[in-house]
Amino acid sequence: MTSEQDRWSRVKGRLRTSVGEDVYTSWFARMDLEGVQEESVRLSVPTRFLKSWIQAHYAERVLSCWQAELPEVHRIDLTVRSAVRPVVQPKEAPAPVEARRMDGRPAPELRSTATAPVSATHDALGGSPLDPRLTFASFVVGRANTLAHAAARQVAEGRRGDPVMFNPLYIHAGVGLGKTHLLQAVTWAGNSGSERKVLYLTAEKFMYGFVAALKTQTALAFKEALRGIDVLVIDDLQFLQGKSTQAEFCHTLNALIDAGRQVVIAADRPPSDLESLDDRVRSRLAGGLVVEMGSLGEDLRLGILKSRVAAARAHHASFDVPEEVLNYLARTITHNGRDLEGAINRLLAHSKLNNQPVTLEMAEREVRDLIRPQEPKRIKIEDIQRVVARQYNVSRSDLLSSRRTANVVRPRQVAMYLAKTLTLRSLPEIGRRFGGRDHTTVLHAVRKIEALVSKDTALSEEVESLKRQLQE
Ligand SMILES: Nc1ncnc2c1ncn2[C@@H]1O[C@H](COP(=O)(O)OP(=O)(O)OP(=O)(O)O)[C@@H](O)[C@H]1O
């Protein structure tokens, strides 16, 4: 088990180096290993869209990363896994071959074959599957998510006819930081009474629902069904693709908001960074409440681990994870909630299958591949603008304005230069974020500062100091 886990994490490491951090996070962070069989490797991703994108653009790359570790591999089978996460269940006889799982999820022999019933309303409307475990009761609140949690609760507790406070509520966060959990919690809570209809759709489901409805000429019925609900919850909006789907999404959004219905959205980036959406949709999205959930602090990670252990103990009363192991996991598995869940599942699988208590030594061995080196901080254009404005004593709006006085022009050029060198944003995108400037203006600024730093020591030191402040 361990050697396959190690191999999988080495393959992921190769992929990450080969495609770069940003591409890796966008397309591969949710890829799981399902199994290796002779010449073929089975991988899974959560959406059809991810599957087709990876197949179209990265199939060769994934294969060659595998071959570098395991030359006999000649095939990659990519599948779409269910959105409903497996539930840990007791008393099922372990099948030896199943124990070879190497991802962070529970071994299949510990999964339930039946899922708890989903809300009837939600089902009838054709919503995406809901995971019964993702409720407010199991959501741990900490510094990173206090505001998002409070806003989500407020939405969930609203009653039909109540004034809508923030619309849409837009929650964004990196991979595995609890967006889906919070959105599904809103759906469960909202649908628990019969008064309101809450519909949870992944952007993908919205897309395929719409396309399928168009094909069968029932688009009108689909639109009507959507508009007949009280709260529309859309997850993973960054996957919304295609002009007609976007136009339809835009209409639906407008129709719901104008009718005083609540819309809740989650994505892995703020509205301004959803580059494939048109400006009107972006500004409508940004017009409600936009909340970011930050990375999980150590306290929050410890809370999540404890809540996972408590949930597992409901089915496996003898399962116990000593405090020192929990502290060790909270300290070392820093990346995201999914890895924390994976760690507890592995300890559970291991202790059940081998009938052994969980010890620190076992934990160190079992979760080795989940401990990732600290990644360099992701720098945002807004941070650059803020830090540069502070350094040069101008305001951020000066940087975005059309003013051309020298005290503003140089800081603006420095900020554009930093945006180009410290982020992966394109020149047109940077231009847009600097008050709608043309990409040639950005290019000019970048070249200008590049030329200046090579001969002007004072400027070069200033730029270095700005970089340090941004990377802290
Ligand atoms: N605050 C939290 N309390 C309890 N569990 C959490 C919390 N944050 C994250 N988790 C857990 O971490 C795992 C990943 O969370 P989730 O799937 O909600 O992330 P996500 O932000 O939607 O990720 P993705 O971008 O991949 O869709 C889940 O098992 C979730 O229950």
PDBQT file of the ligand as one rigid body, heavy atoms in Angstrom, charges set to zero:
ROOT
HETATM    1  N1  LIG A 501     -14.583  23.945   8.184  1.00  0.00    +0.000 N 
HETATM    2  C1  LIG A 501     -14.703  22.649   7.939  1.00  0.00    +0.000 A 
HETATM    3  N2  LIG A 501     -15.309  21.832   8.818  1.00  0.00    +0.000 NA
HETATM    4  C2  LIG A 501     -15.414  20.512   8.578  1.00  0.00    +0.000 A 
HETATM    5  N3  LIG A 501     -14.932  19.897   7.490  1.00  0.00    +0.000 NA
HETATM    6  C3  LIG A 501     -14.313  20.658   6.587  1.00  0.00    +0.000 A 
HETATM    7  C4  LIG A 501     -14.160  22.072   6.763  1.00  0.00    +0.000 A 
HETATM    8  N4  LIG A 501     -13.475  22.563   5.703  1.00  0.00    +0.000 NA
HETATM    9  C5  LIG A 501     -13.225  21.509   4.900  1.00  0.00    +0.000 A 
HETATM   10  N5  LIG A 501     -13.723  20.373   5.442  1.00  0.00    +0.000 N 
HETATM   11  C6  LIG A 501     -13.665  19.024   4.871  1.00  0.00    +0.000 C 
HETATM   12  O1  LIG A 501     -12.619  18.996   3.923  1.00  0.00    +0.000 OA
HETATM   13  C7  LIG A 501     -12.983  18.226   2.788  1.00  0.00    +0.000 C 
HETATM   14  C8  LIG A 501     -12.931  19.072   1.545  1.00  0.00    +0.000 C 
HETATM   15  O2  LIG A 501     -13.915  20.101   1.616  1.00  0.00    +0.000 OA
HETATM   16  P1  LIG A 501     -14.853  20.526   0.373  1.00  0.00    +0.000 P 
HETATM   17  O3  LIG A 501     -15.087  19.368  -0.524  1.00  0.00    +0.000 OA
HETATM   18  O4  LIG A 501     -16.023  21.232   0.928  1.00  0.00    +0.000 OA
HETATM   19  O5  LIG A 501     -13.848  21.515  -0.319  1.00  0.00    +0.000 OA
HETATM   20  P2  LIG A 501     -14.057  22.431  -1.575  1.00  0.00    +0.000 P 
HETATM   21  O6  LIG A 501     -13.596  23.772  -1.131  1.00  0.00    +0.000 OA
HETATM   22  O7  LIG A 501     -15.431  22.320  -2.114  1.00  0.00    +0.000 OA
HETATM   23  O8  LIG A 501     -13.027  21.824  -2.598  1.00  0.00    +0.000 OA
HETATM   24  P3  LIG A 501     -13.065  21.803  -4.191  1.00  0.00    +0.000 P 
HETATM   25  O9  LIG A 501     -12.464  23.097  -4.615  1.00  0.00    +0.000 OA
HETATM   26  O10 LIG A 501     -12.231  20.637  -4.561  1.00  0.00    +0.000 OA
HETATM   27  O11 LIG A 501     -14.490  21.666  -4.663  1.00  0.00    +0.000 OA
HETATM   28  C9  LIG A 501     -14.381  17.710   3.071  1.00  0.00    +0.000 C 
HETATM   29  O12 LIG A 501     -14.249  16.433   3.610  1.00  0.00    +0.000 OA
HETATM   30  C10 LIG A 501     -14.918  18.681   4.098  1.00  0.00    +0.000 C 
HETATM   31  O13 LIG A 501     -15.892  18.084   4.892  1.00  0.00    +0.000 OA
ENDROOT
TORSDOF 0
